[in-house]
Amino acid sequence: MKSEPMILDGRKVAGDIQAEIKTEVENLKQQGFKVPHLAAILVGDDGASQTYVKNKIKACKNVGFEYSLLQYPESITEAKLLAAVDRINEDEDVDGLIVQLPLPDHISGVKVIEHISSSKDVDGFTNENYGAITSKRPGIMPATPFGIQELLKRYKIQIKGKHCVIVGNSRTVGAPMSSIMSFHENATVTICHIYTEDLASFTRLADILIVATGKPGLIKADMIKEGAVVVDVGISRIEADNERGYVLKGDVEFEEVKPKASYITPVPGGVGPMTIASLLLNTLKASRQRHQS
Ligand code: GUN
């Protein structure tokens, strides 16, 4: 009889990481160093983005970081938003800055991200930090891929030599994830996306399958190899007849895929908390580099 797959419990691992950071913050304080400070910019009133930012602020409070939340209306101009980024870039007290995505259509997300000082870019989204992955220069790692790498490591999952199939080619997750798995972990990497023809023929070859498309339920049981490690980055709100009016669903059909997987992340409680843990680790690193070097 096949044994149950292991759940890759991102909530638990992220909790462990937050506890480690909290201890580190206490040590910094005792040594007379400044407490790390994260600033978050939120534009508009999208419910999901508000929840994500609220969770990031809650995590800052939990570990003892200072934080600032700057909220702007949907109608803010690109010039005003760039000026807000400039002010934070120049603010000596702030160590890390995130601009929650997506931004309204009239604002270029790429332009805003590139405006963030790379030393404060704790999402790891700027070209300079992206380039640091492949050149192995010290930089700030992109938060979600870094969180996934850490989650696999803490569960002692072998990556070296394994075939890692990534579904999703976004600048923020799929593309940097492929670089980390190839350059840093020596996996064999295949990158697919929602336009890949006969997607299942690729996903069935995966020892490690990482899915980040934002298409709920895209990956079904017949697309998985027996014993694969399955990491689901997707988190979509699906309308439902409950108190909140929605349920959260990943890109993987969890219940049908679970029996075939050796390890699998749940949604919620898998990758999401690991992204926040990485953001905190990146902010701690950015703060150290600014104040202790
Ligand atoms: N929107 C969805 N995920 C993220 C993330 O990790 N960082 C930012 N800034 N925006 C997001």
Residues whose N, C-alpha, C, O or C-beta is under 5 A from the ligand:
A	BS01	GUN	I98 V99 Q100 L101 P102 D123
